[in-house]
């Protein structure tokens, strides 16, 4: 049940408090005004472009590192094959020495 009598009795105080709250809300809105939306959108777009450029640079660096890693892996594979061939030749030479 709504206490109509209390609402009517305190109505002027409620209206005064609402007016003060509205005035305070309007004054705080004008005091702490942010840059307009076009400027904010421009800054956001610039930030987005900078992030995209950074990601592009990172992708180029990762691609370059991948190419170097593939080259290094190929060289390591050749070195292992040459090492195995050298061990085989050394074993053959040892066998020839032992048999002669």
N, C-alpha and C positions, 0 to 999 in steps of 0.2 A: 504494500500500500504506500502511496506517495504522500509525504507530509506536506500538503498544500499550504497549510497555515504557516509552517516554518519557512517555506519557500517564499511566500508573499511577504513575510516579516523581514527576511534577510535579502529580499530581491535587490534593493538599492546597493547593498554591500557586494553582492555577486556581480552586478553590472559594473560597479566601480573597479573591482578586481579584474574583470574581463577587459575593461578599457585600459588599465595599467599594463596588463599582459600584452595586449595588442600594440600599445605604444612602444613597449620595450622590444617586442619582436620586430617592429618596423625600424626602430633606431639601430638595432644590432645588425639588421640586414643591410642598411646603408653604410654602417661603419666598417664591417668586414667584407666589403664587396670584392669579389674575385674578378680577375680579368675577364673581358667579354668572351663569348663562346668562340668567336672567329679566331681570336688570338690563341686561346687554349687549343683549338683544333689545329692551328698551324704548328704549335709546339709539339703536339702529339704526332702530327704527320712527319715533322722533322726527326723526332725521336724514332719513329718507325723506320724512316729511311736510313738513319744511322745504324739501327739494329740490323736491317737487311744488308747493308754494306759490310758490317762486321761479320755476319754469317757467311757472306760471299767470300770474304778474305779467309775465314777459317776453313771453308770448303776447299779453297785453292791450296792452302797449306797442307790439309789432310791428303789431298790428291798428290801433292809433291812428295810428302812423306811415304805414301803408298808406293810411288814409283821407285823411290830410293830403296825401300825395303825389298821390293821385288828384285831389284838389281843386286842387292847384297845377298839375298837368298840364292840367286843364280850363281854368284861368285863362290859362295860357300859350298854349293853343290859341286861345282867344278873342282874346288879344292879337295873335297872329300874323295871324289873319283880319282884325282891325281895322287892323293895319299894312298888309296887302296892299290893303285897301279904301282906305286913306289914300293909298298910293302911286298907285293907279289914279285917284283923284280929282285928285291933284296932276298926274299926267300929262295927264289930260283938261283941267285948267285951263291947263296950259302949251300944249296944242294950241290951245285957244280963243284964248289970247293971241297965239300965232304966226299964226293964221289971220285975226285981225281987223286 
